[in-house]
Amino acid sequence: MGANTIRVLIAEDHLVTRVGIASIVNAQPDMATVAEATNGRQAVTFFRETRPDVALIDMRMPVMSGFEAVALIRNEFPGAHLLALSTYDGQEDVYRACQAGVRGYLTKDVLDDELIKAIRKVYRGVKYFAGPIAAMIENYPHGPVLSARELEVLELIVPGLSNRQIATALGIAEFTVKNHVRSILSKLAVDDRTQAATTAIQRGIVHLR
């Protein structure tokens, strides 16, 4: 490994995807994979141990999410060059990743050339967002942020659960659920639960399983 080699950490829980990315990276004359993490907690640990030039982190991993891992790494290493990788390109996912501290965002269907281009740009300190994602960030509707509990309620509104069913599922009072629903509708600027569910899916706040 030469002095000018870009050292890359890959954090991705799907084996095939991780191996594929590593193969692409290691095929470049100026790049090398220094660590491969399978969850967010490993990503943080391996970052501390290897201090990579660029970390490519999947946003949705077990044990600790990529969003949490990025935030922890950014807090400990303010100058870290972090590049998000995700299956999703919804506004909320992109915005959350940016808020956590990534300097670029790629979807998993990215072509090899663009992946390498993004790594090199982020390594040089240049932010990298493909055209559609860059426009999405610029046009993101910056409204009030949903609380953790409101997100839980919203995730149960999407499949059509009633207030009573949500209350039972979360172990809280039904009137508390009603208050959360009222707040959710206000923050999403919608009139009813159906619109809330549609908006949540469109913006990537909730993903259908």
C-alpha positions as a Python dict, from the first residue, in 0.01 Angstrom:
ca = {
    (1, 'M'): (0, 0, 0),
    (2, 'G'): (157, 325, -116),
    (3, 'A'): (174, 653, 73),
    (4, 'N'): (-86, 807, -161),
    (5, 'T'): (-330, 517, -144),
    (6, 'I'): (-685, 608, -41),
    (7, 'R'): (-762, 380, 253),
    (8, 'V'): (-1131, 280, 256),
    (9, 'L'): (-1349, 132, 530),
    (10, 'I'): (-1662, -46, 408),
    (11, 'A'): (-1956, -94, 646),
    (12, 'E'): (-2228, -308, 487),
    (13, 'D'): (-2418, -600, 641),
    (14, 'H'): (-2500, -778, 314),
    (15, 'L'): (-2208, -1004, 223),
    (16, 'V'): (-2251, -996, -155),
    (17, 'T'): (-2275, -616, -164),
    (18, 'R'): (-1980, -575, 71),
    (19, 'V'): (-1759, -812, -127),
    (20, 'G'): (-1860, -642, -452),
    (21, 'I'): (-1770, -296, -325),
    (22, 'A'): (-1440, -421, -183),
    (23, 'S'): (-1353, -578, -519),
    (24, 'I'): (-1423, -251, -701),
    (25, 'V'): (-1219, -50, -451),
    (26, 'N'): (-924, -290, -448),
    (27, 'A'): (-913, -296, -829),
    (28, 'Q'): (-817, 73, -829),
    (29, 'P'): (-442, 149, -834),
    (30, 'D'): (-485, 429, -579),
    (31, 'M'): (-727, 260, -334),
    (32, 'A'): (-732, -22, -81),
    (33, 'T'): (-988, -161, 163),
    (34, 'V'): (-853, -145, 521),
    (35, 'A'): (-1154, -284, 708),
    (36, 'E'): (-1498, -436, 649),
    (37, 'A'): (-1773, -391, 910),
    (38, 'T'): (-2102, -579, 919),
    (39, 'N'): (-2290, -346, 1154),
    (40, 'G'): (-2282, 12, 1279),
    (41, 'R'): (-2102, -66, 1603),
    (42, 'Q'): (-1823, -243, 1415),
    (43, 'A'): (-1802, 54, 1180),
    (44, 'V'): (-1730, 287, 1472),
    (45, 'T'): (-1478, 46, 1627),
    (46, 'F'): (-1296, -21, 1299),
    (47, 'F'): (-1287, 350, 1220),
    (48, 'R'): (-1110, 416, 1549),
    (49, 'E'): (-865, 134, 1484),
    (50, 'T'): (-780, 205, 1120),
    (51, 'R'): (-851, 578, 1076),
    (52, 'P'): (-947, 535, 708),
    (53, 'D'): (-931, 816, 455),
    (54, 'V'): (-1290, 744, 349),
    (55, 'A'): (-1561, 537, 518),
    (56, 'L'): (-1844, 403, 303),
    (57, 'I'): (-2132, 330, 542),
    (58, 'D'): (-2467, 161, 481),
    (59, 'M'): (-2737, 362, 658),
    (60, 'R'): (-2946, 61, 762),
    (61, 'M'): (-2752, -205, 948),
    (62, 'P'): (-2815, -423, 1252),
    (63, 'V'): (-2692, -359, 1610),
    (64, 'M'): (-2642, 12, 1536),
    (65, 'S'): (-2774, 196, 1232),
    (66, 'G'): (-2551, 377, 988),
    (67, 'F'): (-2711, 705, 1094),
    (68, 'E'): (-2600, 648, 1454),
    (69, 'A'): (-2256, 526, 1350),
    (70, 'V'): (-2197, 833, 1130),
    (71, 'A'): (-2303, 1068, 1410),
    (72, 'L'): (-2069, 898, 1659),
    (73, 'I'): (-1776, 899, 1418),
    (74, 'R'): (-1838, 1262, 1321),
    (75, 'N'): (-1850, 1363, 1689),
    (76, 'E'): (-1522, 1187, 1766),
    (77, 'F'): (-1347, 1266, 1437),
    (78, 'P'): (-1485, 1598, 1302),
    (79, 'G'): (-1273, 1576, 988),
    (80, 'A'): (-1387, 1226, 891),
    (81, 'H'): (-1471, 1170, 526),
    (82, 'L'): (-1796, 972, 538),
    (83, 'L'): (-1997, 852, 240),
    (84, 'A'): (-2349, 712, 285),
    (85, 'L'): (-2466, 402, 103),
    (86, 'S'): (-2833, 305, 102),
    (87, 'T'): (-3102, 109, -76),
    (88, 'Y'): (-3329, 407, -25),
    (89, 'D'): (-3321, 749, -190),
    (90, 'G'): (-3616, 905, -7),
    (91, 'Q'): (-3587, 1264, 113),
    (92, 'E'): (-3592, 1171, 479),
    (93, 'D'): (-3311, 916, 446),
    (94, 'V'): (-3091, 1157, 255),
    (95, 'Y'): (-3163, 1442, 494),
    (96, 'R'): (-3102, 1229, 805),
    (97, 'A'): (-2771, 1109, 663),
    (98, 'C'): (-2663, 1466, 592),
    (99, 'Q'): (-2768, 1575, 940),
    (100, 'A'): (-2564, 1289, 1087),
    (101, 'G'): (-2256, 1411, 902),
    (102, 'V'): (-2200, 1238, 567),
    (103, 'R'): (-2034, 1426, 283),
    (104, 'G'): (-2187, 1219, 9),
    (105, 'Y'): (-2478, 982, -57),
    (106, 'L'): (-2501, 690, -296),
    (107, 'T'): (-2773, 433, -362),
    (108, 'K'): (-2675, 68, -393),
    (109, 'D'): (-2755, 56, -765),
    (110, 'V'): (-2470, 300, -829),
    (111, 'L'): (-2241, 220, -1122),
    (112, 'D'): (-1877, 131, -1056),
    (113, 'D'): (-1743, 451, -1211),
    (114, 'E'): (-1966, 673, -1000),
    (115, 'L'): (-1874, 487, -681),
    (116, 'I'): (-1505, 545, -746),
    (117, 'K'): (-1568, 907, -845),
    (118, 'A'): (-1760, 967, -521),
    (119, 'I'): (-1486, 814, -305),
    (120, 'R'): (-1218, 1028, -469),
    (121, 'K'): (-1421, 1347, -434),
    (122, 'V'): (-1511, 1287, -69),
    (123, 'Y'): (-1144, 1203, -2),
    (124, 'R'): (-1050, 1546, -138),
    (125, 'G'): (-1305, 1710, 88),
    (126, 'V'): (-1562, 1771, -186),
    (127, 'K'): (-1925, 1677, -116),
    (128, 'Y'): (-2074, 1431, -363),
    (129, 'F'): (-2444, 1398, -434),
    (130, 'A'): (-2574, 1277, -769),
    (131, 'G'): (-2804, 1516, -957),
    (132, 'P'): (-3144, 1389, -832),
    (133, 'I'): (-3021, 1360, -472),
    (134, 'A'): (-2859, 1704, -481),
    (135, 'A'): (-3189, 1853, -599),
    (136, 'M'): (-3374, 1660, -330),
    (137, 'I'): (-3154, 1809, -57),
    (138, 'E'): (-3201, 2160, -195),
    (139, 'N'): (-3578, 2122, -208),
    (140, 'Y'): (-3622, 1933, 119),
    (141, 'P'): (-3923, 2064, 313),
    (142, 'H'): (-3749, 2171, 634),
    (143, 'G'): (-4031, 2148, 883),
    (144, 'P'): (-4051, 2049, 1249),
    (145, 'V'): (-3869, 1721, 1318),
    (146, 'L'): (-4071, 1425, 1442),
    (147, 'S'): (-3978, 1294, 1785),
    (148, 'A'): (-3868, 933, 1836),
    (149, 'R'): (-4210, 844, 1979),
    (150, 'E'): (-4390, 1019, 1693),
    (151, 'L'): (-4186, 814, 1447),
    (152, 'E'): (-4295, 497, 1627),
    (153, 'V'): (-4658, 604, 1607),
    (154, 'L'): (-4625, 698, 1240),
    (155, 'E'): (-4473, 358, 1158),
    (156, 'L'): (-4790, 200, 1297),
    (157, 'I'): (-5025, 446, 1126),
    (158, 'V'): (-4887, 344, 785),
    (159, 'P'): (-5014, -17, 801),
    (160, 'G'): (-5351, 110, 922),
    (161, 'L'): (-5350, 45, 1297),
    (162, 'S'): (-5610, 230, 1505),
    (163, 'N'): (-5521, 452, 1800),
    (164, 'R'): (-5622, 174, 2039),
    (165, 'Q'): (-5404, -80, 1858),
    (166, 'I'): (-5110, 161, 1854),
    (167, 'A'): (-5156, 228, 2226),
    (168, 'T'): (-5148, -145, 2298),
    (169, 'A'): (-4845, -203, 2075),
    (170, 'L'): (-4644, 78, 2237),
    (171, 'G'): (-4773, 33, 2589),
    (172, 'I'): (-4906, 388, 2623),
    (173, 'A'): (-5247, 545, 2683),
    (174, 'E'): (-5485, 592, 2391),
    (175, 'F'): (-5523, 966, 2459),
    (176, 'T'): (-5142, 992, 2439),
    (177, 'V'): (-5156, 832, 2095),
    (178, 'K'): (-5422, 1084, 1990),
    (179, 'N'): (-5193, 1369, 2095),
    (180, 'H'): (-4904, 1219, 1899),
    (181, 'V'): (-5123, 1175, 1591),
    (182, 'R'): (-5236, 1538, 1613),
    (183, 'S'): (-4874, 1651, 1634),
    (184, 'I'): (-4771, 1428, 1343),
    (185, 'L'): (-5043, 1569, 1118),
    (186, 'S'): (-4935, 1920, 1205),
    (187, 'K'): (-4566, 1860, 1146),
    (188, 'L'): (-4625, 1683, 815),
    (189, 'A'): (-4875, 1953, 712),
    (190, 'V'): (-5144, 1698, 624),
    (191, 'D'): (-5514, 1670, 710),
    (192, 'D'): (-5562, 1305, 801),
    (193, 'R'): (-5397, 971, 871),
    (194, 'T'): (-5416, 855, 511),
    (195, 'Q'): (-5226, 1163, 392),
    (196, 'A'): (-4978, 1115, 677),
    (197, 'A'): (-4912, 757, 567),
    (198, 'T'): (-4872, 859, 201),
    (199, 'T'): (-4635, 1144, 290),
    (200, 'A'): (-4432, 920, 520),
    (201, 'I'): (-4377, 667, 242),
    (202, 'Q'): (-4308, 926, -29),
    (203, 'R'): (-4050, 1109, 184),
    (204, 'G'): (-3886, 789, 305),
    (205, 'I'): (-3975, 849, 669),
    (206, 'V'): (-4128, 501, 681),
    (207, 'H'): (-4039, 213, 450),
    (208, 'L'): (-4283, -60, 357),
    (209, 'R'): (-4153, -405, 447),
}
